[in-house]
Amino acid sequence: MDEEQQGIGKVELDQFLINEAQAVFERQPKSASEVIERWAYLGQAAEAQLTEKERLLLMAGSGVIQLSVEE
């Protein structure tokens, strides 16, 4: 079975992101790709909760995310 049939795709990533993932990998028993995949899922979940302005501020490094848990 080739990569396309397995649902695996290739994505070009910024070298900074790769370096950060490798740094996390050195502290945890995960591969860099697993770390990036986790970040992507977290980012997707967080983004769904943000307004466009909040997303822009966060991407610019000027925003802060505060988490509250609803039960």
C-alpha positions as CSV (number, residue, x, y, z in Angstrom):
1,M,0.0,0.0,0.0
2,D,1.5,3.4,-1.0
3,E,1.4,6.6,1.1
4,E,-1.6,8.0,-0.8
5,Q,-3.7,4.9,-0.1
6,Q,-2.7,5.1,3.6
7,G,-4.0,8.7,3.8
8,I,-0.5,10.1,4.3
9,G,0.4,13.4,2.7
10,K,3.5,15.5,2.5
11,V,3.5,19.0,3.9
12,E,6.3,21.5,3.7
13,L,6.9,23.1,7.1
14,D,8.9,26.1,8.3
15,Q,12.3,25.1,9.6
16,F,11.7,26.9,12.9
17,L,8.6,24.7,13.5
18,I,10.7,21.6,12.7
19,N,13.5,22.7,15.1
20,E,11.0,23.3,17.9
21,A,9.4,19.9,17.3
22,Q,12.8,18.2,17.5
23,A,13.6,20.1,20.7
24,V,10.3,18.7,22.2
25,F,11.2,15.3,20.8
26,E,14.5,15.3,22.7
27,R,12.5,15.7,26.0
28,Q,9.8,13.3,25.2
29,P,9.6,9.8,23.6
30,K,7.8,11.0,20.4
31,S,8.9,11.7,16.9
32,A,9.0,15.2,15.5
33,S,6.2,14.4,13.2
34,E,4.0,13.2,16.1
35,V,4.7,16.5,18.0
36,I,3.8,18.6,14.9
37,E,0.6,16.5,14.4
38,R,-0.3,17.1,18.1
39,W,0.3,20.8,17.7
40,A,-1.9,20.8,14.5
41,Y,-4.8,19.2,16.4
42,L,-4.4,21.6,19.3
43,G,-4.2,24.5,17.0
44,Q,-7.3,23.4,15.1
45,A,-9.2,23.1,18.4
46,A,-8.1,26.4,19.7
47,E,-8.7,28.2,16.4
48,A,-12.3,27.1,16.4
49,Q,-12.8,29.0,19.7
50,L,-11.2,32.3,18.5
51,T,-12.5,35.3,16.6
52,E,-10.6,36.4,13.5
53,K,-9.1,39.3,15.5
54,E,-7.9,36.9,18.3
55,R,-6.4,34.6,15.7
56,L,-4.5,37.5,14.1
57,L,-3.2,38.7,17.5
58,L,-2.1,35.2,18.4
59,M,-0.3,34.6,15.1
60,A,1.4,38.0,15.5
61,G,2.6,37.0,19.0
62,S,0.5,39.6,20.7
63,G,-2.3,37.4,21.9
64,V,-2.7,35.2,24.9
65,I,-4.9,32.1,25.2
66,Q,-6.7,31.5,28.5
67,L,-8.4,28.2,29.0
68,S,-11.4,27.5,31.1
69,V,-13.0,24.1,31.6
70,E,-16.8,23.8,31.5
71,E,-18.3,20.9,33.2
